[in-house]
Amino acid sequence: MHITYAPEDGDRQEWDFDPDRVRSSLAEMIERKYGETWDQFCVGVQSGNMRARRVLLWHLLRLEHPALRYEDVPDFYASEVKVQYSVAELNEFRDRLQKMHLPENQRDMAMAALDVEMTSAMEREEGKAPSATSDPTGG
């Protein structure tokens, strides 16, 4: 996933973040700050959970500033942190989400957010490579 932090009064920062390439010690710290499991944290980031995104921003900023405390993460506007996924990553999230033991309403909300993001990711990826036909169904 690609994370962009663009505060109104500061410099834009960007990271590529692969949740499968986080050391267990760091993942455990993230779980403690978020208060849920690693998979729930990943789904929270994807579905727009602000606490999850704040914890993610804290983690990413700590990679450059190891002494940064969670309490010192800037109080950002929701629009200042953007998370973008590839279609492949979103399909993996869908599989994880279906296997998780969540209340039905929480799963439905996460799936709805996933569907919106999937549409955007497909549009972004189609824009990168010319389509063989103008009909997205291939017909």
Buried (B, 14 or more C-beta within 10 A) or exposed (E): BEBEBBBEEEEEBEBEBEBEEBEEEEBEBBBEBBEBEBBBBBBBBBBBBEBBBBBBBBBBBBEEEEEBEBEEBBEBEEEBBEBEBBBEBBBBBBEBBEEEEBEEEBBEBBBEBBEEBBEEBBEEEEEEEEEEEEEEEEE
